[in-house]
Amino acid sequence: MTISFAGKVAIVTGAGGGLGRCHALELARRGARVVVNDLGGALDGSGGSSAAAEKVVAEIKAAGGEAIANGASVSDDAGVAHLVKQTMDTWGRIDVLIANAGILRDKSFGKMELKDFEAVMAVHLMGTVKPARAMWEIMKAQKYGRIVVTTSSTGLYGNFGQTNYGAAKASLVGFMHSLKLEGAKDNIHVNAICPVAATRMTEALLPPAIQELLKPEYISPAVAWLASDEAPTGLILTAAAGVFAAARLEETDGVNLGHAATAEDIAAHLGEIADWSTAKPYGQGGEQNAKFLAKIQDKPIIG
Ligand code: NAI
């Protein structure tokens, strides 16, 4: 199997540097016409210029690919509308969205100002939602779309000092799980990449020897696959340094304690309630609800 993006148009947000640049180069190398979006601001989201995006466009063109630059902020309504219009005016379709743009405003929760929380939510969550929404009807009309959201180990598992970033990155997993259901009948697949890579976002955290191992270009094959014709839908693919794994939410089978169950009864039966050997994932929320209705047929333990 050879994965090709010939004839496809891809928008990669935050592609002026770091991971997004590598994703844009990889998609272009495989034949996609690429819109390189980047606000070109600082790590905390301040400032901005389209120079970063233009530089990556020049790199793609030098390698024989096709690309255009866009300097909009993904959280700005007018900017996102322009991003979609510019793409449609230039190439007439949008097949792939790689929602990669991101910022950091790390602080322990007690020291974090609400504006730092809101700014991070605005870029990661709404900066994914707004472009996806603006191109949704286009993808539906085409009966084709591939959306890759960018989550993080912080979103899946937490990290000290990153309540804002963790909430934003976890929210993208929830977004993906519902959107995959809505996109299924129109061949729109939605997946999540969970990378670890040495970029300006992580340079303060990683020693130089480790940074060498964690090149951002090692993530882009995973993104290319998640955005391809052959892509699954609803997968969280984790990736670093050539190592790839899958992550998912699971729930235990549970026990029917009965209507008389008290808080003390729950504590007493936690071993059975949280018996992870019985855990499995669900394709959608309704499957969990159906499990509850099936479990009430079991004889209640308490009564
Ligand atoms: P980076 O800082 O090099 O790249 C982020 C890019 O997004 C920058 O070029 C920045 O200008 C752009 N950007 C920021 N706000 C924007 C906005 N409002 N509109 C358009 N562009 C904007 O960082 P990196 O590491 O490449 O991050 C890429 C994505 O991967 C982010 O979503 C990040 O949260 C995520 N990620 C990165 C990890 C890592 O180990 N580097 C780990 C987990 C997730």
Residues whose N, C-alpha, C, O or C-beta is under 5 A from the ligand:
A	BS01	NAI	G14 G16 G17 G18 L19 G20 N37 D38 L39 G40 G41 A72 S73 V74 S75 N100 A101 G102 I103 V123 T150 T151 S152 S153 P195 V196 A197 T199 R200 M201 T202
